[in-house]
């Protein structure tokens, strides 16, 4: 018989609260921007990274962002620099602002920490992997 711990239930509950309290809108915004970026061949790599952000914004609890084996390659560094100047800094700053506002209350701290996780990914998404915790 499988034993399911309370952490799985709590993570699922927090993910459902995240979706109801605005996570679904964030994920849909990332999805729409990803589809718009993929209209051009040049925008496809950036659209894929925005899809990565959408997946994490949809179900963030129980996931971690880790640097992959390929994260130190020359192309990934160049793409991260382009990403940073073409809008990644604004995405990061918006997640930082939401995280700070949510961390003011005790109830909002777990949601603020998820925004900090999204901010770190938004700063340099190329070469990062999202894995289950």
N, C-alpha and C positions, 0 to 999 in steps of 0.2 A: 504494500500500500504506500502510496506517495504521501509524504508529509509536506504540507505547504506551510511555510512560516508566515508570521505576521508581516514581515517585510514585503513580501509579494503583495499581500492585500493592501498594505499602506501605500506602496508605490503605485498600484493601480488606482486607488482612491485619490491620491494626489494628482495623478495624470488626468483623471476625470475632472477634478476641480480645476486644473490648469486649462483644460479644454473649455469648460463652461465660463471661466473668468477671463477669457481673451486669447488663449493659446490657439484656438481654431482660426481666429482672424489673422494672427501673426503667420501661421502656417499657410493660409490661403494667399496672403500678400506675397510671401516668398515664392509660392507656386506660380502665381501670375507673373511676377517679375522674372522668374526662371523661364517661363514659356516665351515671354517677350524677348529675352536675351537670346534664346535659341533660334530666332528667326534668321540671324546672320551666322555665317560659319565662324567668324571671329568670336562671337559671343557664346558659342557652345560650351567651352570650358568654364566660363563664368556662370552659365546657366546650370551646369552640373553641380557647381559648388553651392549655388543658391538652393538647389534641390536638397543638398545635404543639410543646409540650414533649415529648410522646411520640414524635413524628417525629424530633426531634433526639436524644432519648435512644436511639432505635433505631439510628441510623447517623450518629454525630456527626463522624467524621473526614472532612475535605474539605468541610465546610459552615461558613458564617459567619452571624452574627446581625448584621443591619444595621437601622438606623432607617429606616422608610419615609417617604415624603413626607407622610403623614398623621399622623405621630407627635406633632406638636405641637398637635393639635386639643384643644379643651376637653373633649370627651367622652372622648377617650383618656386625658387626664390624670386625669379623675375616675375612670375605670375602673381605671387603674393604682393610684390611691390606695386604692380599695376592695379591689383584689386584694392589695395589700400588707398591709392590716390583716386580711383574711379568710383568710390562710394563706400568702401569697407570701413573707413574711419567714421562715417556718419551712422552706419548701422551699429558699429561698436559703441559709439557715444549714446545712441538712443537706448540700447540695452543697458548700458551703465546707468543712465538716468533712471530708467524703470527699476533697476535693481536697487539703487539707493533709496528711491521712494518706497519700495516695498519692504525694505529692511528696517524702516522706521518702526513698524509695528512687529510684535512678536509673531503674530499669525502670518505675516507676509514674508518672514525670513526665508522659508524654503523656496518660495516663488522668486524672491530676489536672488537667491543663489543660482537658480536656473537661468535667470537673465544674465548673471555674470558668466555662466558657462557659455551661453550663446554669444556674449560679447567677445570672449576669448576666441571662439570659432570664427566670428565675423571679422576679427582682425587679420587673421591669416588662415584661410580655409584649405589652401592647396597643400597636399601632403598630410592632412589630418584624417584620421579614421574615427568613426563613431562605433563604439563597442558597448555591449551590455556590461553593466557593473557586476 
